[in-house]
């Protein structure tokens, strides 16, 4: 399994970004797999952000609920994270994850 994230960058507080994670190497259809976004802020451990389960259900950490939206395009084997109303505390490297596999991450910096 390979996961490649993109879409990070520098944004002002209150701004938006959309992260993408292109996945490959799955044995079965991409739609069968739960995909997760996690993040790691400077000097801190990994923090779970959101999961798109097989099917339509999604889950969010309380810290991002109402601001972030996870979605997936199964035809493209891609999962997205739409991040709105970003805060400085959202600054982190964001990783796409399936099981124990993570991508290389994409840096999100929220600063004025």
Backbone torsions as a table, in degrees:
resi	resn	phi	psi	omega
1	UNK	NA	133.8	176.1
2	UNK	-126.2	137.8	-179.0
3	UNK	-128.7	129.3	-177.9
4	UNK	-128.0	113.5	-179.4
5	UNK	-91.7	153.5	174.5
6	UNK	-156.0	168.1	173.9
7	UNK	105.3	-3.1	179.1
8	UNK	-72.3	175.5	179.1
9	UNK	164.7	-169.4	178.6
10	UNK	-100.6	129.6	-178.5
11	UNK	-141.9	149.5	178.5
12	UNK	-78.1	155.2	174.7
13	UNK	-53.2	137.3	-176.7
14	UNK	90.2	-10.1	-178.8
15	UNK	-81.7	-176.4	-176.0
16	UNK	-132.7	152.7	171.8
17	UNK	-145.2	153.1	171.7
18	UNK	-122.5	119.5	176.7
19	UNK	-92.8	148.1	176.6
20	UNK	-125.6	149.6	175.5
21	UNK	-135.5	110.8	177.6
22	UNK	-92.2	125.0	-175.1
23	UNK	-111.7	147.7	176.2
24	UNK	-150.7	161.4	174.5
25	UNK	90.8	7.9	177.7
26	UNK	-74.8	148.1	-180.0
27	UNK	-74.8	-42.1	-178.6
28	UNK	-108.6	-179.5	-179.3
29	UNK	-59.2	141.0	-177.3
30	UNK	-54.9	-33.4	-177.5
31	UNK	-61.7	-17.6	-177.3
32	UNK	-82.5	-6.0	-171.6
33	UNK	-111.5	136.1	171.3
34	UNK	-77.7	133.3	-179.2
35	UNK	-120.7	141.6	-170.9
36	UNK	-128.2	145.8	167.5
37	UNK	-108.3	133.2	172.8
38	UNK	-127.8	165.4	178.6
39	UNK	-143.0	158.2	177.6
40	UNK	-135.5	110.9	177.3
41	UNK	-78.6	159.1	-179.7
42	UNK	-55.3	126.2	176.4
43	UNK	76.5	7.2	-177.8
44	UNK	-122.9	169.7	178.7
45	UNK	-83.3	178.6	178.3
46	UNK	-68.1	139.8	179.4
47	UNK	-125.2	126.6	175.5
48	UNK	-68.4	136.6	-178.9
49	UNK	-111.1	-53.5	-174.0
50	UNK	-164.1	153.3	176.7
51	UNK	-133.3	134.6	170.0
52	UNK	-104.1	109.4	-176.8
53	UNK	-77.0	163.1	170.2
54	UNK	-58.2	130.5	-170.5
55	UNK	97.5	-151.0	-172.7
56	UNK	-107.5	-4.6	-174.3
57	UNK	-77.6	150.0	179.4
58	UNK	-137.1	157.8	177.9
59	UNK	-136.6	148.5	-177.4
60	UNK	-136.5	146.3	169.1
61	UNK	-67.4	148.7	-179.5
62	UNK	-58.2	-32.0	-175.6
63	UNK	-68.0	-18.5	-177.4
64	UNK	-119.9	-7.2	-176.6
65	UNK	-58.8	132.6	-178.6
66	UNK	88.9	-12.6	179.6
67	UNK	-115.6	-33.6	-178.1
68	UNK	-107.6	147.3	175.6
69	UNK	-133.9	124.2	176.1
70	UNK	-96.6	142.3	177.2
71	UNK	-149.8	169.0	-178.9
72	UNK	-143.3	146.7	171.8
73	UNK	-116.2	98.4	-174.2
74	UNK	-66.6	-29.9	178.3
75	UNK	-65.6	-28.1	179.8
76	UNK	-102.9	2.2	-177.4
77	UNK	51.1	47.1	-175.6
78	UNK	-132.1	140.0	174.5
79	UNK	-119.9	143.3	-175.6
80	UNK	-120.2	157.1	170.6
81	UNK	-133.8	106.3	175.3
82	UNK	-86.2	121.9	-176.3
83	UNK	-117.5	115.8	179.5
84	UNK	-114.7	162.2	177.8
85	UNK	49.3	50.5	-176.2
86	UNK	-66.3	147.0	-178.7
87	UNK	-120.7	157.4	177.2
88	UNK	-55.5	-33.4	-179.5
89	UNK	-72.1	-5.7	173.2
90	UNK	-83.8	-6.1	178.5
91	UNK	-60.5	124.9	-175.9
92	UNK	-178.0	168.9	165.0
93	UNK	-88.8	127.3	-178.2
94	UNK	-102.7	131.5	-178.2
95	UNK	-120.8	143.2	168.1
96	UNK	-91.3	140.8	-174.4
97	UNK	-141.1	138.1	167.9
98	UNK	-130.9	118.6	-176.5
99	UNK	57.0	-125.4	-179.9
100	UNK	-95.1	8.8	-177.3
101	UNK	-102.9	129.6	175.4
102	UNK	-125.1	155.1	173.7
103	UNK	-79.1	-167.6	-177.6
104	UNK	-81.5	-15.0	177.7
105	UNK	90.5	159.6	175.7
106	UNK	-136.7	133.1	-174.4
107	UNK	-80.9	130.7	172.1
108	UNK	-118.1	122.8	178.3
109	UNK	-123.0	124.5	180.0
110	UNK	-112.8	110.0	-177.1
111	UNK	-157.3	152.4	179.5
112	UNK	-94.5	NA	NA
